[in-house]
Amino acid sequence: MKKCSVGGQAVMEGVMMKAPGGIAMAVRDAKGRIILDYKEYQTKAQKGTFYGLPIVRGVVAFVESLTIGMNTLTRSAELIGDPIDEEPTKFEKWLSEKLGKSVEKVVMGLAVILAVALAVGLFFLLPQFISSLIFRGSAAASATKCLVEGLVRLCIFIGYIFFCASVKDIKRVFMYHGAEHKTIACYEAEDPLTPENAMKHSRLHPRCGTNYLFLVMAVSIVFFAVVGWNESFWLRLLSRIVFLPLVAGISYEVLKLAAKYENIFTKIIRAPGMDNCAINIDAMILPDESVSIIEAAGRCGATGIPEVISGYTGRDYYSCIIDAALGRPIAPFDLTHGTPTASQLLYTERSGILREIRYRFAGREYVNENAVVPGVGKVELSFAPGDDIDAFRNGTDRIGQAIFQAASNDELQAAVKAFRESLRVEVCQ
């Protein structure tokens, strides 16, 4: 593997790559052409010994990454152009008249200020406010308060990532983020840099910037637990902001170690980018017999799928997922011979308050309780009498599920049919 530090990021309709000595960017313009942009660049760490010191280099890299990231995003937007020649708005005309050629720099500066204000508000002010409400008048230990504060910040960050991923334009950028990882992995493997070779590599990378942000969150929890919990809201908020560069520097060193060494600790650190996971693919067969992929995601599936796989193969599917995530060898699943297994969702077509669930299973009648019969299957209820339930629209509206096993397909179908005929779900308004 090449020992050359190469990084990058997704930009508008393309990717940026940064290596010692320069920054290169490739974007697809409005007409579909690939435009290349390159400039020489040296980091602060390359220019002086002080900036290359441990911790310090992490702080410098953090600031430089933010600066380079903003500049390259702006540059990529300029390169792709606009396929539609739109008339400037009155506000745009007013800005051009007042600011002239400086309008782009001013707008860029305002965008940076707003971005910083949003970051401070979301990831510092809001977690402080929520944790202060939680521990108002509490005598909990300082470390406990700091831990909860950190977990609140982490939850906000995860929510922010999911929100961004739901925005169409940003989701497009995320796709290029995966392409950037594939390209870097291809380069580090010393394979020729072609689209075909890059596609063979994982879209996940141990030095991913998103991993780094998660790591900053984790390190900050430990760090601020040591610093302690100041009862003054504003002093506590100030300390979080002031110490952020130091936290970023420590996190940078940890990430470097995680990429360099292979052990249980580095695996934990890289866990947010782990690619050893189950893959769930939902597809639809169209009238013309073509196949359309609805979803492909790193999850084990739901609505009884893991249980059906476990029943058919005789192996604990969930245990296999855990073993794969830990890097343990997994024997291939034998799908040619197995025990006929089926699942049945329990649901109602009425919304309201659940009164009673009654069914027969393996020759016995059950009321508002689970059933487990070895070799036959099980019934798991997700709600109890008195709970509010929704009418069935999709799998998340199920009120339970049943798993069946039998010696033959005919016996299996008969068992499912008998269960469905006996099932009674009473709902009141």
C-alpha positions as CSV (number, residue, x, y, z in Angstrom):
1,M,0.0,0.0,0.0
2,K,1.2,3.5,-0.8
3,K,2.5,5.5,2.1
4,C,1.4,8.8,0.7
5,S,-1.1,10.8,2.6
6,V,-4.0,11.4,0.2
7,G,-7.3,12.9,1.3
8,G,-10.2,14.6,-0.3
9,Q,-13.9,15.5,-0.2
10,A,-17.0,15.5,-2.4
11,V,-17.9,18.8,-4.1
12,M,-20.7,19.9,-6.4
13,E,-20.9,17.3,-9.2
14,G,-17.4,15.9,-8.5
15,V,-14.5,15.2,-6.1
16,M,-11.5,17.0,-4.8
17,M,-8.2,15.2,-4.0
18,K,-5.4,16.7,-1.8
19,A,-1.9,15.3,-1.6
20,P,1.4,16.8,-0.5
21,G,2.1,19.5,-3.0
22,G,-1.3,20.2,-4.6
23,I,-5.0,20.0,-4.8
24,A,-6.9,18.6,-7.8
25,M,-10.6,18.7,-8.5
26,A,-12.7,17.0,-11.2
27,V,-16.3,18.1,-11.8
28,R,-19.0,17.5,-14.4
29,D,-20.3,20.7,-15.9
30,A,-23.9,21.5,-17.0
31,K,-23.1,20.0,-20.5
32,G,-21.7,16.7,-19.1
33,R,-18.0,17.5,-19.7
34,I,-15.4,16.6,-17.1
35,I,-13.5,19.7,-16.0
36,L,-10.2,19.4,-14.2
37,D,-8.8,22.0,-11.9
38,Y,-5.4,21.9,-10.2
39,K,-3.3,24.2,-8.0
40,E,-0.1,23.8,-6.0
41,Y,-0.6,23.8,-2.2
42,Q,1.5,23.2,0.9
43,T,0.1,22.7,4.3
44,K,1.3,24.5,7.4
45,A,2.8,21.2,8.6
46,Q,4.9,21.0,5.5
47,K,6.2,24.6,5.9
48,G,7.4,24.5,9.5
49,T,8.4,22.0,12.3
50,F,6.1,23.7,14.9
51,Y,3.0,23.1,12.7
52,G,4.0,19.4,12.3
53,L,4.1,18.6,16.0
54,P,1.6,16.1,17.3
55,I,-1.7,17.7,18.5
56,V,-0.7,21.0,16.8
57,R,-0.8,19.4,13.3
58,G,-4.4,18.1,14.1
59,V,-5.6,21.6,15.0
60,V,-3.9,23.0,11.9
61,A,-5.4,20.3,9.7
62,F,-8.8,20.9,11.1
63,V,-8.7,24.6,10.3
64,E,-7.2,24.0,6.9
65,S,-9.8,21.4,6.0
66,L,-12.6,23.8,6.8
67,T,-11.0,26.5,4.7
68,I,-10.1,24.2,1.7
69,G,-13.5,22.6,1.9
70,M,-15.4,25.9,1.6
71,N,-13.1,27.2,-1.2
72,T,-13.4,24.0,-3.2
73,L,-17.1,23.8,-2.9
74,T,-17.4,27.4,-4.1
75,R,-14.9,26.7,-7.0
76,S,-16.9,23.6,-8.0
77,A,-20.1,25.6,-8.2
78,E,-18.3,28.0,-10.5
79,L,-17.0,25.3,-12.8
80,I,-20.2,23.3,-13.3
81,G,-22.0,26.5,-14.4
82,D,-25.8,26.9,-14.7
83,P,-27.6,25.2,-17.6
84,I,-30.4,27.8,-17.2
85,D,-29.8,31.4,-18.1
86,E,-31.9,33.0,-15.4
87,E,-32.7,36.7,-14.9
88,P,-31.0,38.1,-11.8
89,T,-33.3,38.9,-8.9
90,K,-33.8,42.5,-7.7
91,F,-31.7,41.6,-4.6
92,E,-28.9,40.2,-6.8
93,K,-28.9,43.3,-8.9
94,W,-28.8,45.5,-5.8
95,L,-25.8,43.6,-4.4
96,S,-24.0,43.8,-7.7
97,E,-24.5,47.6,-7.8
98,K,-23.4,48.2,-4.2
99,L,-20.5,45.7,-4.0
100,G,-19.4,45.3,-7.6
101,K,-16.8,42.6,-8.1
102,S,-16.5,42.0,-4.4
103,V,-20.1,40.6,-4.2
104,E,-18.9,36.9,-4.3
105,K,-16.4,37.4,-1.5
106,V,-19.0,39.2,0.7
107,V,-21.6,36.5,0.1
108,M,-19.0,33.9,0.8
109,G,-18.0,35.6,4.0
110,L,-21.7,35.9,5.1
111,A,-22.1,32.2,4.4
112,V,-19.1,31.3,6.5
113,I,-20.4,33.4,9.4
114,L,-23.8,31.8,9.2
115,A,-22.3,28.3,9.0
116,V,-20.2,29.0,12.1
117,A,-23.2,30.4,14.0
118,L,-25.2,27.4,13.0
119,A,-22.5,25.0,14.2
120,V,-22.1,26.8,17.5
121,G,-25.9,26.9,18.0
122,L,-26.5,23.3,17.1
123,F,-23.5,21.5,18.6
124,F,-22.6,23.7,21.6
125,L,-25.5,26.0,22.6
126,L,-28.3,23.5,22.1
127,P,-26.6,20.5,23.9
128,Q,-25.8,22.8,26.8
129,F,-29.3,24.0,27.0
130,I,-30.9,20.5,26.9
131,S,-28.4,19.1,29.4
132,S,-29.0,22.1,31.8
133,L,-32.7,21.3,31.7
134,I,-32.1,17.6,32.4
135,F,-29.9,18.3,35.4
136,R,-31.7,21.4,36.8
137,G,-31.4,21.1,40.6
138,S,-29.7,17.7,40.3
139,A,-26.9,16.6,42.5
140,A,-25.5,14.2,39.8
141,A,-21.8,13.8,39.5
142,S,-19.9,16.1,37.2
143,A,-18.7,13.2,35.0
144,T,-22.3,12.0,34.6
145,K,-23.5,15.4,33.5
146,C,-20.7,15.7,31.0
147,L,-21.5,12.2,29.6
148,V,-25.1,13.1,29.1
149,E,-24.1,16.4,27.5
150,G,-21.9,14.5,25.1
151,L,-24.5,12.0,24.2
152,V,-27.0,14.8,23.5
153,R,-24.5,16.4,21.2
154,L,-23.9,13.1,19.4
155,C,-27.7,12.6,18.9
156,I,-28.0,16.1,17.5
157,F,-25.1,15.4,15.1
158,I,-26.6,12.1,13.9
159,G,-29.9,13.8,13.4
160,Y,-28.2,16.6,11.4
161,I,-26.5,14.0,9.2
162,F,-29.8,12.3,8.5
163,F,-31.5,15.6,7.7
164,C,-28.7,16.6,5.3
165,A,-28.9,13.2,3.6
166,S,-32.7,13.8,2.9
167,V,-32.0,17.0,1.0
168,K,-31.8,16.1,-2.7
169,D,-28.7,18.3,-3.6
170,I,-26.8,17.2,-0.6
171,K,-27.6,13.6,-1.1
172,R,-26.1,13.9,-4.6
173,V,-22.9,15.2,-2.9
174,F,-22.9,12.3,-0.5
175,M,-22.8,9.9,-3.5
176,Y,-19.6,11.6,-4.7
177,H,-18.3,11.2,-1.2
178,G,-18.4,7.4,-1.7
179,A,-16.7,7.8,-5.1
180,E,-13.9,9.8,-3.5
181,H,-13.4,6.9,-1.0
182,K,-13.3,4.3,-3.8
183,T,-10.7,6.4,-5.7
184,I,-8.4,6.9,-2.7
185,A,-8.6,3.2,-1.8
186,C,-7.7,2.3,-5.5
187,Y,-4.7,4.6,-5.3
188,E,-3.5,3.2,-2.0
189,A,-3.8,-0.3,-3.3
190,E,-1.5,0.8,-6.2
191,D,-4.1,-0.2,-8.8
192,P,-4.3,1.8,-12.0
193,L,-6.7,4.8,-11.5
194,T,-9.5,3.8,-13.8
195,P,-13.3,3.9,-13.1
196,E,-13.4,0.1,-13.4
197,N,-10.7,-0.4,-10.8
198,A,-12.1,2.2,-8.4
199,M,-15.5,0.5,-8.4
200,K,-14.0,-2.7,-7.0
201,H,-13.0,-0.9,-3.8
202,S,-15.2,-0.1,-0.7
203,R,-17.0,3.2,-0.5
204,L,-16.0,3.3,3.2
205,H,-12.5,4.4,4.3
206,P,-10.9,4.4,7.8
207,R,-9.7,8.0,7.5
208,C,-13.1,9.3,6.4
209,G,-13.9,12.8,7.6
210,T,-17.2,11.7,9.0
211,N,-15.4,9.1,11.1
212,Y,-13.2,11.9,12.3
213,L,-16.3,14.0,13.4
214,F,-17.7,11.0,15.3
215,L,-14.3,10.5,16.9
216,V,-14.2,14.2,17.9
217,M,-17.6,13.7,19.6
218,A,-16.3,10.6,21.5
219,V,-13.0,12.3,22.5
220,S,-14.9,15.4,23.6
221,I,-17.0,13.3,26.0
222,V,-13.9,11.9,27.8
223,F,-12.0,15.2,27.6
224,F,-14.8,17.4,29.1
225,A,-15.5,14.8,31.7
226,V,-12.0,15.5,32.9
227,V,-12.4,19.3,32.6
228,G,-15.6,19.0,34.6
229,W,-19.1,20.6,34.8
230,N,-19.2,24.3,35.5
231,E,-22.5,25.3,37.0
232,S,-22.4,28.6,35.1
233,F,-24.1,28.0,31.7
234,W,-22.0,30.6,29.8
235,L,-18.7,29.6,31.3
236,R,-19.4,26.0,30.5
237,L,-20.3,26.9,26.9
238,L,-17.2,29.0,26.6
239,S,-14.9,26.2,27.8
240,R,-16.4,23.9,25.2
241,I,-15.7,26.3,22.4
242,V,-12.2,27.3,23.7
243,F,-11.0,23.7,24.1
244,L,-12.5,22.5,20.7
245,P,-9.1,22.9,18.8
246,L,-7.4,20.8,21.4
247,V,-10.0,18.1,21.2
248,A,-9.7,18.2,17.4
249,G,-5.9,17.8,17.7
250,I,-6.2,14.8,20.0
251,S,-8.9,13.2,17.7
252,Y,-6.6,13.7,14.7
253,E,-3.8,11.7,16.4
254,V,-6.2,8.9,17.4
255,L,-7.5,8.7,13.8
256,K,-3.9,8.5,12.5
257,L,-3.2,5.6,14.8
258,A,-6.5,3.9,13.8
259,A,-5.5,4.0,10.2
260,K,-1.9,2.7,10.9
261,Y,-2.6,-0.2,13.3
262,E,-4.9,-3.1,13.4
263,N,-6.3,-4.2,16.8
264,I,-9.5,-4.3,18.8
265,F,-9.1,-0.6,19.8
266,T,-8.6,0.7,16.2
267,K,-11.6,-1.5,15.1
268,I,-13.8,0.3,17.7
269,I,-12.5,3.7,16.5
270,R,-13.3,2.8,12.9
271,A,-16.7,1.4,13.7
272,P,-18.7,4.2,12.1
273,G,-17.1,3.3,8.8
274,M,-17.3,-0.4,9.2
275,D,-18.2,-2.3,6.0
276,N,-18.6,-5.8,7.6
277,C,-22.3,-5.8,7.9
278,A,-25.5,-7.3,6.6
279,I,-26.9,-5.9,3.4
280,N,-30.7,-5.5,2.8
281,I,-31.8,-5.1,-0.8
282,D,-35.4,-4.4,-1.7
283,A,-36.3,-4.8,-5.4
284,M,-39.4,-4.7,-7.6
285,I,-40.0,-6.8,-10.6
286,L,-41.7,-4.5,-13.2
287,P,-44.3,-5.6,-15.8
288,D,-41.6,-5.8,-18.5
289,E,-39.7,-8.3,-16.2
290,S,-37.0,-5.8,-15.5
291,V,-35.8,-5.4,-12.0
292,S,-35.8,-2.0,-10.2
293,I,-33.8,-1.6,-7.0
294,I,-35.8,0.3,-4.3
295,E,-33.2,0.2,-1.5
296,A,-29.8,-1.2,-0.8
297,A,-28.7,-0.5,2.8
298,G,-26.3,-1.8,5.5
299,R,-29.0,-3.4,7.7
300,C,-30.2,-6.9,8.4
301,G,-33.8,-6.4,7.2
302,A,-37.0,-6.5,9.2
303,T,-40.6,-7.9,9.2
304,G,-39.4,-11.4,10.1
305,I,-36.6,-11.7,7.5
306,P,-33.7,-12.5,10.0
307,E,-35.9,-15.0,11.9
308,V,-36.9,-16.8,8.6
309,I,-33.2,-17.0,7.6
310,S,-32.3,-18.4,11.1
311,G,-35.1,-20.9,10.9
312,Y,-34.4,-22.1,7.4
313,T,-30.6,-22.4,7.8
314,G,-30.5,-23.5,11.5
315,R,-28.0,-20.7,12.3
316,D,-28.5,-17.6,14.4
317,Y,-28.5,-14.8,11.9
318,Y,-28.0,-12.1,14.5
319,S,-24.9,-13.8,15.9
320,C,-23.5,-14.1,12.3
321,I,-24.0,-10.3,11.9
322,I,-22.1,-9.6,15.1
323,D,-19.3,-12.0,14.2
324,A,-18.9,-10.3,10.8
325,A,-18.8,-6.9,12.4
326,L,-16.0,-8.1,14.7
327,G,-14.0,-9.5,11.8
328,R,-14.6,-13.1,12.7
329,P,-14.8,-15.7,9.8
330,I,-18.3,-16.6,8.7
331,A,-19.0,-19.9,7.0
332,P,-21.2,-19.5,3.9
333,F,-24.9,-20.1,4.3
334,D,-26.3,-23.3,2.7
335,L,-29.5,-22.2,1.1
336,T,-30.1,-25.4,-0.9
337,H,-31.3,-27.5,2.0
338,G,-33.2,-26.1,5.0
339,T,-36.3,-26.3,7.2
340,P,-39.3,-24.7,5.6
341,T,-39.9,-21.4,7.4
342,A,-42.4,-18.6,7.1
343,S,-43.3,-15.3,8.8
344,Q,-46.7,-13.7,9.3
345,L,-47.2,-10.1,10.4
346,L,-49.9,-9.3,12.9
347,Y,-51.8,-6.1,12.2
348,T,-55.2,-4.4,12.2
349,E,-57.1,-2.3,9.7
350,R,-58.4,0.0,12.4
351,S,-56.5,2.6,14.4
352,G,-57.4,2.9,18.1
353,I,-56.7,1.3,21.5
354,L,-55.8,-2.4,21.5
355,R,-58.2,-4.4,23.6
356,E,-57.3,-8.1,22.9
357,I,-55.2,-10.3,20.7
358,R,-56.4,-13.9,20.5
359,Y,-55.0,-16.7,18.4
360,R,-54.3,-20.5,18.3
361,F,-50.8,-21.8,17.9
362,A,-49.5,-25.4,17.9
363,G,-52.9,-26.6,19.2
364,R,-53.2,-24.1,22.1
365,E,-55.2,-20.9,22.4
366,Y,-53.3,-17.7,23.5
367,V,-54.7,-14.4,24.7
368,N,-52.5,-11.3,24.9
369,E,-49.3,-13.3,25.4
370,N,-46.3,-14.5,23.4
371,A,-45.9,-18.1,22.3
372,V,-42.7,-20.1,21.9
373,V,-42.9,-23.8,20.8
374,P,-39.5,-25.3,19.8
375,G,-39.4,-26.8,16.4
376,V,-42.8,-25.2,15.5
377,G,-42.1,-21.5,15.8
378,K,-43.0,-18.5,17.9
379,V,-45.4,-15.5,18.2
380,E,-44.1,-12.2,19.4
381,L,-46.5,-9.3,20.3
382,S,-45.2,-5.7,20.2
383,F,-48.2,-4.2,22.0
384,A,-50.3,-4.9,25.1
385,P,-53.9,-4.1,25.8
386,G,-54.4,-0.4,26.4
387,D,-51.8,0.7,23.9
388,D,-52.5,3.0,21.0
389,I,-52.0,1.2,17.6
390,D,-52.2,2.4,14.0
391,A,-54.0,0.9,11.0
392,F,-51.7,-1.1,8.9
393,R,-49.9,0.8,6.1
394,N,-46.4,-0.7,6.1
395,G,-44.3,-3.1,8.1
396,T,-43.7,-0.6,10.9
397,D,-47.4,-0.6,11.8
398,R,-47.3,-4.3,12.7
399,I,-48.5,-5.2,16.2
400,G,-46.5,-8.4,16.2
401,Q,-45.1,-11.3,14.1
402,A,-45.4,-15.0,13.9
403,I,-42.6,-17.4,12.7
404,F,-43.6,-20.9,11.5
405,Q,-41.6,-24.1,10.9
406,A,-42.7,-27.4,9.4
407,A,-41.3,-30.6,7.8
408,S,-42.7,-29.7,4.4
409,N,-44.1,-26.7,2.5
410,D,-47.6,-28.1,2.5
411,E,-47.5,-28.5,6.3
412,L,-46.1,-25.0,6.6
413,Q,-48.8,-23.4,4.5
414,A,-51.5,-25.3,6.5
415,A,-50.0,-24.0,9.8
416,V,-50.0,-20.4,8.5
417,K,-53.6,-20.7,7.2
418,A,-54.9,-22.1,10.5
419,F,-53.2,-19.4,12.5
420,R,-54.6,-16.6,10.3
421,E,-58.1,-18.1,10.5
422,S,-57.9,-18.1,14.4
423,L,-56.4,-14.7,14.8
424,R,-58.6,-12.1,16.4
425,V,-57.5,-8.5,17.1
426,E,-60.0,-6.3,19.0
427,V,-59.6,-2.6,18.8
428,C,-61.8,0.1,20.4
429,Q,-61.9,3.8,19.7
